[in-house]
């Protein structure tokens, strides 16, 4: 009898854990257009819901992904984001979108999305893309060269990157499994934290001279 109860509990746990671990919870209504003011609103997923009686098609519309972003910067790329912060209709729907522009030899440097898996399709150019598995998996690199129309998936939370191999600009579109995926750019986070991480800590971690760490911190 005890073994049957244990199996029943285990089966229930197996069914419920995936729901608990989902990036964004499933909505309990047709939509919850996010607004920043609590006028007769209900706070859901970090936003107040707009009164559904005054919701319109414009709340689900964004224009501008046809325009190239400015890639004149240190990394040679630009990410144009469409998420709940500029398209309120995405609130509670668990999805967002980005356009990534790359200058020749530009890159979207190693980074993670703590709340989302990403699926990317190349619209223009040739990209070297990849992600690194966790410590438990031996930090393996999974990399691929992508051409127009090719698709690649970056699992949630893993460090990944894209690099433009071509001598001309490149463009990619990516969808993410969260209304607000978050982004942690590795170099900016480690060497550009406010305040700085003690150079001796980073020097030991990266097996570098602390003075070299200070030079890197000065750049970020």
C-alpha positions, -999 to +999 in steps of 0.1 A: +000+000+000+028+024+009+046+016-024+014+025-043+011+058-025+047+066-032+043+058-069+011+079-071+030+109-054+059+104-078+036+104-108+019+136-096+053+152-091+065+143-126+034+159-140+036+191-120+073+199-120+075+209-157+047+234-151+064+249-120+097+252-139+082+269-170+098+303-178+065+322-178+032+311-163+003+303-185-023+331-186-057+326-172-075+350-195-074+358-233-049+386-228-035+410-202-020+440-220+007+454-198+006+490-186+028+508-161+000+525-141-023+507-117-055+524-127-081+497-118-054+472-128-042+438-117-005+433-113+006+402-134+042+393-144+056+427-134+029+447-153-006+460-146-033+447-169-050+473-190-088+473-187-098+447-214-127+470-224-103+496-238-078+471-254-073+476-291-054+461-320-026+486-314-018+470-281-007+439-301+012+458-328+048+469-332+064+485-363+101+489-371+119+456-374+124+464-411+149+491-401+185+482-395+200+489-361+231+510-356+262+487-355+287+515-350+299+503-316+326+483-299+311+449-307+297+457-342+261+446-335+228+460-325+198+442-310+163+456-315+140+440-289+103+435-291+092+425-256+066+433-230+083+467-223+075+481-258+046+458-268+022+455-239+001+428-256+029+403-249+023+404-212+016+368-199+021+353-233+056+339-227+072+351-260+093+379-274+113+387-305+145+404-315+162+416-347+200+414-346+222+434-370+258+426-374+285+448-391+312+429-411+331+409-385+307+421-358+294+399-331+267+395-305+292+387-277+289+358-253+258+362-232+229+343-215+191+347-212+182+337-177+145+332-185+143+320-221+153+295-248+162+313-281+156+302-316+174+322-343+170+323-381+195+340-404+179+366-428+211+379-444+248+370-444+267+341-428+270+337-390+291+315-368+270+307-338+273+285-307+266+278-271+285+262-243+271+235-220+272+236-182+301+225-160+283+192-154+284+185-191+321+195-194+316+229-209+313+215-244+310+240-274+282+234-298+289+256-329+276+258-364+281+281-395+247+294-406+236+307-439+204+325-450+174+305-439+193+283-414+180+280-379+198+273-345+185+269-310+202+282-278+190+264-247+177+285-218+204+300-195+234+287-215+262+311-227+259+317-264+271+340-292+269+349-329+297+362-351+294+376-387+319+357-408+312+377-439+325+409-453+290+424-456+263+432-430+243+403-416+208+401-401+191+375-379+156+373-363+153+354-330+123+344-309+126+339-271+103+319-248+097+347-224+079+380-225+111+395-209+140+371-214+167+392-197+202+393-209+236+390-191+265+399-213+295+380-198+323+405-204+302+435-193+289+417-162+323+405-150+345+434-159+319+462-158+302+455-125+294+484-103+314+485-080+343+465-095+349+430-084+382+428-066+409+423-093+425+396-072+393+376-073+391+378-111+428+373-115+426+340-096+395+329-115+409+337-150+445+329-140+456+364-150+477+391-135+454+414-114+469+444-133+456+429-166+422+426-149+423+463-139+430+472-176+400+452-187+378+468-160+388+502-172+374+494-207+340+485-193 
